[in-house]
Amino acid sequence: MSRYADFSNGAQEQVASNLGWTQFGDWLDRLPPESIPALKRLYDSGESSELKEVLRQLENALRAVPPSDDVKHSAELLLQALRDNPTARLTITS
């Protein structure tokens, strides 16, 4: 199974396998929570309308604590999806 970024504008992008999404969450847990509140809310709830903030926090997190290659790949897929759909509401689905 995979995880998808589903946007309210109808766009859908695959961002990770289920295992990859779990590993992405494990990487988030290694980051200072105060540096990624919007990103953590997205991961925990699976929804966000704070896409510009999620994008900014994810870019900063990748520079601050580089993840494994697998997690980096998922993060880059999510980054591209966010850049392509900056004003839509996002739901992570499987």
C-alpha positions in Angstrom: 0.0 0.0 0.0 1.0 3.6 -0.5 0.3 7.0 1.0 -1.0 9.8 -1.2 -1.2 13.5 -0.9 -4.8 14.3 -1.9 -5.5 18.0 -2.4 -8.8 19.8 -2.4 -8.1 21.0 -5.9 -8.3 17.4 -7.2 -4.6 16.7 -7.4 -3.2 13.5 -6.0 0.4 12.5 -5.6 2.0 9.3 -4.2 4.4 10.4 -1.4 5.4 7.1 0.3 4.7 3.5 1.0 3.1 2.7 4.3 6.5 1.7 5.7 8.0 4.8 4.2 5.4 7.0 5.9 6.1 5.3 9.2 9.8 6.0 8.7 9.0 9.6 7.8 7.2 9.9 11.2 10.1 8.3 13.0 12.3 11.0 11.5 9.9 13.7 12.6 10.1 12.4 16.1 13.9 13.1 16.1 13.3 16.8 15.3 12.6 19.5 17.9 8.8 19.7 18.1 8.8 23.4 18.3 10.5 23.6 14.8 7.8 21.5 13.0 4.4 22.1 14.6 2.4 22.3 11.3 4.3 19.4 9.8 3.7 17.3 12.9 0.0 18.1 12.9 -0.1 17.0 9.3 1.6 13.7 10.1 -0.6 13.1 13.2 -4.0 14.1 11.8 -3.4 13.4 8.1 -4.8 16.8 7.2 -3.6 20.4 6.8 -4.6 23.7 5.3 -1.3 25.3 6.4 0.6 24.2 3.4 3.0 27.0 3.1 4.0 26.5 6.7 4.3 22.7 6.3 6.5 23.3 3.2 8.7 25.8 5.0 9.1 23.5 8.1 9.9 20.5 5.9 12.5 22.3 3.9 14.2 23.5 7.2 14.0 20.1 8.8 15.7 18.4 5.8 18.6 20.9 6.2 18.7 20.6 10.0 18.5 16.8 10.4 19.2 15.0 7.1 17.1 11.8 7.0 17.9 8.4 5.5 17.7 8.1 1.7 14.3 6.4 1.8 12.9 9.1 4.1 14.5 11.8 2.0 12.8 10.4 -1.1 9.4 10.6 0.6 10.1 14.1 1.9 11.1 15.2 -1.6 7.9 13.8 -3.1 5.8 15.6 -0.4 7.8 18.8 -1.0 7.1 18.7 -4.8 3.4 18.0 -4.2 3.2 20.9 -1.8 5.0 23.2 -4.2 2.6 22.2 -7.0 -0.5 22.8 -4.8 0.3 25.7 -2.5 -3.3 26.9 -1.8 -5.3 23.7 -1.6 -6.2 21.7 1.6 -4.2 18.5 1.9 -5.3 15.1 3.2 -2.9 12.1 3.4 -4.7 8.9 2.4 -3.8 5.3 1.8 
